[in-house]
């Protein structure tokens, strides 16, 4: 069995092995996509293939559309060359269900794949043609939050951006410069309307995309490289909109155990490709069953019938409430809690942690007791039902190959949103008291203990990547397992970090804590217990989740 147009001709063989195949005329879909493109997607990674491409497949299966997606890759064109085109733009989606069953789907909804690279004139020229078409309704993005930034970690303008600001839209080298050049082609074709929809997992993602694109349009107009009308076009939401969205679906890197299942079916050419840029990509993608996509309904040229396949369209304020529900209380804080303690306690799968009674109680209390009281019900998704699914189905799914080490990445960038917003809400409420927050400070203490890079058995472990790792580790550098200084001395060393509002969202020493002092004092007290010796993290965790 080969994943190709020719390989799918024996459809019965695939069906006998349990694969769901496209229910539509794929040849006709490809022709329609090329002639009348409706949906372009930037970012050809795993989340796209598991989610957006499958949404398009569902619409095609239902007869809700005739054209598929044009997928565009701008960071690593080898993904297109070595995986997409090598398999005729087909891929296999393996859905890993919590009951142990799997669903195998051949995704055929990609009608065309392109490289976002002006050094390939045919590729970039083709994209300009697509962006000039009347039929094009929207472009979606999964390029990660970093993809929208025009500056480096220190705030300095990226060299590629500087070059593009000066050179204009002919041969841009930065990602957003290339995207803006395509919008310029659409402007020149008659100021045609389009929705530019970020579906990246970051707050107010539409604003981030707008800020980046408008920076290019305004700078090019200012430098006389494009007409002033182009900047006006980008800034006119009745012509170019940048809706907010909230996306939620866990899609880990392709797993070897899933690859083995497909091999046993007889599927060939499954070996993952590692590109020269280090991208790991396979002919299949594995993902959880649960998925949510909520989008601000702002589409000046109309939109595909995504509402018929589970996407929720609503107003911006509701998208914001859903995003806060997920990121600040009902999912992401639970993941970070498990990531920090999972690494210290030697776990290698997030799902395994949910079998641990102490860790299970940790996330239940952080989610239901401490987090849920501040959630504003968005109306379109019930918060309690959402967290029920997270705690009882999604995180415990033993067939999802997700790790605490992956989730612990960039923790310094996550704490202010995932926990700081809850503390702020308590602090601002007439009915809630920050002194009732007992386990959120325990997560902070766990993170400080994690930064020591020593597990609960006293063995060194590899800390996950974090842009502030060096600067935050210095605050715990003098602490040794089994040596517990006076709490005053501990606080003196940790206080500058605990007062860092960029990391925690607020000064933890300015907010009352459950121990009679501030939340910073509570964190210091927990941390002192966790460095007492081998097994101290487990003992401290057990003590407070059962208090």
Secondary structure, 3 states (H helix, E strand, C coil): CCCCCCHHHCHHHHHHCCEECCCCCHHHHHHHHHHCCCEEEECCCHHHHHHHHHHHHHHHHHCCCCCCEEEEECCCCHHHHHHHHHHCCCEEEEEECCCCCEEEEEECCEEEEEECCCCCHHHHHHHHHHHCCCCCCEEEECCCHHHHCCECCCCCECHHHHHHHHHCCCCCCCHHHHHHHHHHHHHHCCCCCEEEEECCCCCCHHHHHHHHHHHHHHHHHHCCCCCHHHHHHHCCCCCEECCCEEEECCCCCCCHHHHHHHHHHCCCCCCCEECCCCCEECCEEEEECCCEEEEECCCCCCCCCHHHHCCEEECHHHHHHHHHHHHHHHCHHHHHHHHHHHHHCCCCCHHHHCCCHHHHHHHHHHHHHHHHHHCCCCCCCCHHHHHHHHHHHHCCCCCCCCCHHHHCCCHHHCHHHHHHHHHHHHHHCCCCCHHHCCCHHHHHHHHHHHCCCECCCCCECCCCCCCCHHHHHCCCCCCECCECCCHHHHHHHHHHHHCCHHHHCCCHHHCECCCCCEHHHHHHHHHHHHCCCCCHHHHHHHHHHCC
